[in-house]
């Protein structure tokens, strides 16, 4: 099984920056895609950014120009650089990875436990 752990969250003032990390460990053959989601209490989890193994990226409209998703395949780690943060970015941020544990194996996915990001003056 693959485990994901997010880190890098915290308290930041509006206009500030944070870099989140998502480290994967366990039985990994390939991580095919990594997605960052966020969720606030009482609301549905929403997609923030996604990246495929070849580096193709997609972003939600509300973060385009402010957030950058990246990955280091050799380290099995993905990142979310967040700039120009706004109070409405406050949420728990989760990493999701779609992966295979062996060649030709079934693609499955797993979630990390999340990391809190709070944007407040």
N, C-alpha and C positions, 0 to 999 in steps of 0.2 A: 504494500500500500504506500501511496505517496502522501506526505504531510506537507502542508504549507503554513508558514508563519509570517505574518506581516509585522513590520516595525517602522518606526519613524514618525508616528503620529505624535500629537501634542497640542499645546496651546500656542496660537500665533495671532498677531494683530492683523486687521484688515490691510491688504496690500503686501503682506509678507509671503514667505515661501516655505515649503516643506518638501522633502523627498521621502516617499514611502518605498520600502523594499518588500519584496515577496520572495522568500527563500524556500525552495523545494528540496525535500530529502526523501529517501526511500528507494524503492525499486523503480527506476526510471530508465526507459529506453529512449523515449523522445517526448518532449512537451510540445504539443502541436499548436497550442494557442494559450494565451494568458489574457484574462479579462480583469479589469478593476471595476468594482461596483461600490455603491455607497447606499446607506440606509439611515433614515432618521426614525425615531419611535413613532409608531402608528402609521407609517407609510411603507409602500412597497420598495424593495430594493431596485435601484436603477443602475443601468450600465453607464460607466464613465468613459472607459477607453478599452481598446482591445488591440492585441498584436499577435500576428501569426509567426511561425517559426522562421519564415523568410524575411520578416521585418515589416510586412504590410501592416498599416495602422489605421484604426478608425476611432473617432472621438464623438462623444455627445456634443450637440451644438453649444450647450451652455459652458463647455470647457475649452472649445477650440481657440487656439491662440494663447491659452494660459497654461494648459497642462501638456506634458509630453510623456508618453509611455515608451519604454525601452526594455531590452532584455539582453542578458549575457548568457548565451546558451552553454558555454563552458562551465559557468558557475551555477547553472540552474536557478538563476535569480532574475526577477523582473523588477522594474522600478516605475514609479509614477512621480515625476517632477511637477510640483504644483506651484505656480507663480501667481501673483496678483490675486491672492486669496480673498474671498468675500465671506461675510457672515453666513450667507446661504450655502456655502460649501461645508458648513459644520455637519458632520455625520460620522458614522462608523464606516470605514473603508475596508472592503473585503477583496481578497485576491481569489480568483477562480482559474484553475488550470485544467485543460484537456490534454490527456497524455496516454501513452502506451507503455506498458512495463516490459514488453518484449517485441521483437520484430513480428509483424503480422497480427499482433494481439488486438483485442477489442479496445477501442478508444473509450475511456471513462473520464470522469471529472471529479474534482474535489475542491472544497472551500477551506480557506484559512479561518481562524477565529475572529479576525478583524482587528483594526487599530483605530482609536478615537482621534478625530481631527476636530479641533474647536477653534473657530475664527471669531475673535472678540476683542474689543478695545477695553 
